[in-house]
């Protein structure tokens, strides 16, 4: 993982934590489930309560390189980022697992981009600058009899120094 990718991980986590997303997921957890995180890097913990979200960085590519005054070199990078919302039917909730997953995915899109009426929150990077969050797609996948996953795909464009 490059320094730029690590910076994006940190920024996404900060934006997630500043939002109300954890509370939306945890409101659907059974009481007394213990200490678990809602947002998980690449895989969830064993016995993770539903619903939860897993994220992954899938691809990073450099689209442009530039030098300013000759003493620094910068790159514009596209970082492919995916959120995977995992949901199960909840006792006392009339929604299906698919409906719960879609609802939570929509709430994530309100924070990170892709929602038609809410602007995305900018990521704050320690090294370099965040240019734009490009929503790519979202779709649902049935994963079991009463479980569903909703994927949201982004490209985060960043401008980062690579040499000083």
C-alpha positions, 0 to 999 in steps of 0.5 A, a space after each residue: 500500500 502506498 503512502 497515498 493509499 494509506 492516507 485515503 484509508 485514514 481519510 475515509 475512516 475519519 469521514 465515516 466516523 464523523 458521520 452518523 453511519 455507525 449509529 444507523 447500522 448499530 440501530 439494527 443490531 440485536 441488543 447485547 451483541 458486544 463490541 464490534 466495529 461497523 466498518 471493516 477493512 477487507 473482512 469482518 470479525 468472526 460473529 460480526 453482527 448484521 448489518 455491517 460494512 466491509 471496504 476494500 481498495 482494489 486498484 490504484 493507477 496514476 493518470 498524470 505526472 507533473 513537476 512544478 518548479 522542478 523541485 517536486 513531482 506530483 501525481 494524480 491518482 485514481 484509487 478504486 474503492 468499494 464498500 460492501 454492505 452486508 445485511 440480514 433480515 431483522 426481527 421486528 423490521 418489515 424490510 427484507 435483507 435486500 431493502 435494508 442493504 439498499 437503504 444503508 448503501 444509500 446512506 453511505 452514498 449520501 456521505 461519499 457520493 452518488 446520491 442524487 440530492 446530497 453532495 459528497 463529503 470531501 476527504 482530507 489528506 495529510 499528504 496531497 489533495 483530494 480532487 473528487 469522489 467519482 461514484 461508479 455504480 452500486 448493485 445488490 447481490 443475494 448471498 444467502 436465504 436471508 442475507 444480501 450484500 450491496 456494493 458501492 464502487 468509487 474512484 477517488 481522485 487525489 493529487 499527491 507529491 511523490 518526490 521532493 
